[in-house]
Amino acid sequence: MTWKIGSWARPGSNSEKIAARISDRCGIEVINFRSHPDAIMPAQLLIVTPNHGDAEVQEDVEKFLVARGREINQWIVLEIGNYYGFDDWGY
């Protein structure tokens, strides 16, 4: 099985830049599922996505992963954004 990077990012965003950096360093192909939601799903996927609010995955990303997640054998979600409250565990 071969890992691929799935990006759910707008052009020029931090998520896109991080996905590209991982791709360059590891030699892994990037698939932008935001612009190509019907692309062939790899067996192993690292998806790089922004988050909202209190570290929530965007609703469109969540719907995509629920709809297509069963096509993936192994996956990792790397959320990029603000994580409020991790310095205050009572948050």
HUQUIDA-V829471 format. One record per pair of residues at least 24 apart in sequence whose C-alpha atoms are under 10 Angstrom apart, sorted by the first residue. I is the first residue (numbers start at 1). J is the second residue. D is the distance in Angstrom with one decimal. If there is no record, write none. Layout:
[[I | J | D] [I | J | D]]
This chain:
[[1 | 42 | 8.5] [1 | 43 | 6.4] [1 | 44 | 6.9] [1 | 73 | 9.3] [1 | 74 | 9.8] [2 | 28 | 8.6] [2 | 29 | 9.7] [2 | 42 | 7.5] [2 | 43 | 7.0] [2 | 44 | 6.3] [2 | 45 | 8.6] [3 | 27 | 9.9] [3 | 28 | 6.9] [3 | 29 | 8.2] [3 | 30 | 9.8] [3 | 42 | 7.1] [3 | 43 | 7.2] [3 | 44 | 4.7] [3 | 45 | 5.6] [3 | 46 | 7.3] [3 | 74 | 8.9] [3 | 75 | 8.9] [4 | 28 | 5.7] [4 | 29 | 5.4] [4 | 30 | 6.2] [4 | 31 | 7.4] [4 | 41 | 8.9] [4 | 42 | 6.5] [4 | 43 | 8.4] [4 | 44 | 6.4] [4 | 45 | 5.1] [4 | 46 | 6.4] [4 | 47 | 8.4] [4 | 75 | 9.6] [5 | 29 | 6.1] [5 | 30 | 4.6] [5 | 31 | 6.1] [5 | 32 | 8.4] [5 | 33 | 9.7] [5 | 42 | 9.1] [5 | 44 | 8.7] [5 | 45 | 5.7] [5 | 46 | 4.8] [5 | 47 | 5.7] [5 | 48 | 7.3] [5 | 75 | 9.8] [5 | 76 | 9.5] [5 | 77 | 10.0] [6 | 30 | 5.7] [6 | 31 | 4.9] [6 | 32 | 5.8] [6 | 33 | 6.2] [6 | 34 | 8.9] [6 | 41 | 9.0] [6 | 42 | 9.1] [6 | 44 | 9.8] [6 | 45 | 6.4] [6 | 46 | 5.9] [6 | 47 | 4.3] [6 | 48 | 6.2] [6 | 49 | 8.5] [6 | 75 | 9.9] [6 | 76 | 9.8] [6 | 77 | 9.2] [6 | 78 | 9.9] [7 | 31 | 6.0] [7 | 32 | 4.6] [7 | 33 | 5.9] [7 | 34 | 7.0] [7 | 35 | 9.2] [7 | 36 | 9.9] [7 | 45 | 9.8] [7 | 46 | 8.3] [7 | 47 | 5.5] [7 | 48 | 4.9] [7 | 49 | 6.2] [7 | 50 | 9.4] [7 | 77 | 10.0] [7 | 78 | 9.6] [8 | 32 | 5.9] [8 | 33 | 5.6] [8 | 34 | 4.7] [8 | 35 | 8.0] [8 | 36 | 9.5] [8 | 37 | 9.3] [8 | 47 | 7.3] [8 | 48 | 6.3] [8 | 49 | 5.0] [8 | 50 | 7.5] [8 | 58 | 9.5] [8 | 60 | 9.3] [8 | 61 | 7.2] [8 | 64 | 9.9] [9 | 33 | 8.3] [9 | 34 | 6.4] [9 | 35 | 8.5] [9 | 47 | 10.0] [9 | 48 | 7.7] [9 | 49 | 6.2] [9 | 50 | 7.1] [10 | 34 | 7.8] [10 | 35 | 8.7] [10 | 49 | 9.6] [10 | 50 | 9.5] [11 | 35 | 9.9] [13 | 49 | 9.9] [13 | 50 | 8.9] [14 | 48 | 9.8] [14 | 49 | 9.2] [14 | 50 | 8.2] [14 | 80 | 7.5] [14 | 81 | 8.7] [15 | 47 | 9.7] [15 | 48 | 6.1] [15 | 49 | 5.8] [15 | 50 | 6.1] [15 | 51 | 9.8] [15 | 78 | 9.1] [15 | 79 | 8.2] [15 | 80 | 6.2] [15 | 81 | 8.6] [16 | 48 | 7.7] [16 | 49 | 8.3] [16 | 50 | 9.4] [16 | 80 | 9.9] [17 | 48 | 9.9] [18 | 48 | 7.8] [18 | 49 | 9.7] [18 | 78 | 9.9] [18 | 80 | 8.7] [19 | 46 | 9.1] [19 | 47 | 8.4] [19 | 48 | 6.2] [19 | 49 | 9.0] [19 | 78 | 9.5] [20 | 48 | 10.0] [22 | 48 | 9.9] [33 | 61 | 9.2] [33 | 64 | 8.8] [34 | 60 | 8.9] [34 | 61 | 8.3] [34 | 64 | 9.2] [37 | 64 | 7.8] [37 | 68 | 9.5] [38 | 64 | 10.0] [38 | 68 | 9.4] [40 | 71 | 9.3] [41 | 68 | 8.0] [41 | 69 | 8.8] [41 | 70 | 9.8] [41 | 71 | 6.5] [41 | 72 | 6.8] [42 | 71 | 7.7] [42 | 72 | 6.4] [42 | 73 | 8.4] [42 | 74 | 9.2] [42 | 75 | 9.6] [43 | 70 | 9.7] [43 | 71 | 7.0] [43 | 72 | 4.7] [43 | 73 | 5.1] [43 | 74 | 6.6] [43 | 75 | 8.3] [44 | 71 | 9.4] [44 | 72 | 6.0] [44 | 73 | 5.9] [44 | 74 | 4.8] [44 | 75 | 5.6] [44 | 76 | 8.5] [45 | 69 | 9.7] [45 | 72 | 7.0] [45 | 73 | 8.3] [45 | 74 | 6.4] [45 | 75 | 4.7] [45 | 76 | 6.4] [45 | 77 | 8.4] [46 | 74 | 8.6] [46 | 75 | 5.6] [46 | 76 | 4.7] [46 | 77 | 5.9] [46 | 78 | 7.1] [47 | 75 | 7.5] [47 | 76 | 6.2] [47 | 77 | 5.0] [47 | 78 | 6.0] [47 | 79 | 8.2] [48 | 76 | 8.6] [48 | 77 | 6.2] [48 | 78 | 4.8] [48 | 79 | 6.0] [48 | 80 | 7.2] [49 | 77 | 7.5] [49 | 78 | 6.3] [49 | 79 | 5.0] [49 | 80 | 6.0] [49 | 81 | 8.7] [50 | 78 | 8.4] [50 | 79 | 5.4] [50 | 80 | 4.6] [50 | 81 | 5.7] [50 | 82 | 9.0] [51 | 78 | 9.5] [51 | 79 | 5.9] [51 | 80 | 6.1] [51 | 81 | 5.5] [51 | 82 | 7.4] [51 | 83 | 8.7] [52 | 79 | 9.5] [52 | 80 | 9.2] [52 | 81 | 7.2] [52 | 82 | 7.5] [52 | 83 | 8.9] [53 | 81 | 8.9] [53 | 82 | 7.5] [53 | 83 | 8.0] [53 | 84 | 8.0] [54 | 81 | 9.5] [54 | 82 | 7.5] [54 | 83 | 6.2] [54 | 84 | 5.9] [54 | 85 | 8.0] [54 | 86 | 10.0] [55 | 79 | 7.8] [55 | 80 | 8.7] [55 | 81 | 7.3] [55 | 82 | 6.5] [55 | 83 | 5.3] [55 | 84 | 7.3] [55 | 85 | 9.5] [56 | 81 | 9.5] [56 | 82 | 9.6] [56 | 83 | 9.1] [57 | 81 | 9.8]]
